[in-house]
Amino acid sequence: MTANGVGSIWSTIPGLFESLGQFIKDNLSAKKTAENLSELAGQYISKNAVIGKARRDGLPAFQSGEDGKYARKPKQPRKSRQVPINITRQKVPSREFPGELLLPTDFLGLPLIDLPKNGCRYPSGDGPFFFCGQPQWGNSSYCPHHHRVCNTGIPSFKGSIYRS
């Protein structure tokens, strides 16, 4: 079917759309409506095509159930079971993050223009940014230290490789 309906089954077979409206008024289900319209058209029209056409053209919704006579029974709510949970979680002490991340002693502090092709691209600073410049680790854009900082969180600040 095309976007404007030209050449579609609904416009090429006269009376098909009117029959759709009549079947909906007669409270036939979408399945029965599709079967009846398929017989009128001489070719298969799916239930979903019938529902879609009715919705697009603002026709009333189909009634649920066979031939629209019986409403679908509401589902019974599941019976909930009380499962005893005896799990106690230990509180993890909160870790204070420093105001500014301490840089390793081998941080070169290079401007972007001086950064080598395979240099670590970890930035530092608020105004003009400076970059680490150490050799990159594997396929990462960062050196091993900054790769660990970016992918596993802030490391412990008790090591000797950090300056104050």
Residue, then its C-alpha position, 0 to 999 in steps of 0.5 A: m500500500t502506498a502512503n496516499g492510498v492510491g493503488s491500495i486494496w481499500s481504494t481499488i475494490p469498491g465498497l470494501f471500506e464501507s463493508l469494513g465499517q458495517f462489520i465493525k458496527d455489527n460487532l464482528s471480531a477482527k478475525k471474522t471481519a478479515e475473513n469476510l473482507s477476504e471473501l469480498a476482495g477475492q484475496y487474503i486480507s490479514k486481521n492486522a491489516v483490517i485493524g490498522k485500516a480501522r485505526r488509521d481512519g478513525l473507525p470504532a475499535f473492535q470488540s474483543g472475544e469471538d464475534g464481539k459477543y463475549a468480552r474477554k474475562p479479566k485475568q486473575p491476579r497471581k497469588s503472591r507468596q511471601v518469601p522470607i528474606n534473611i539477607t543482611r547487607q553490611k554497610v560499605p563505608s563511604r569514600e571521600f573523593p578529593g576535590e581535585l584528582l591527584l596527578p601521577t608524578d610523570f604527568l607531562g602537562l602538554p598542550l594539545i598541539d604538542l601532544p604526540k600521536n600516541g600520547c595519553r589524552y587525559p585532560s587536566g585544568d579548567g582553562p587551557f587544558f593540559f594532557c598527560g602525554q605518557p604512552q597510551w596503553g593498548n587500544s585505550s586513549y589513556c596511559p595505564h594509570h588514567h585508563r584505570v582511573c576512567n574505567t574502574g573509578i578513582p584509585s586509592f590515594k595512598g600510593s607513592i606515585y601520587r604527588s600532593 
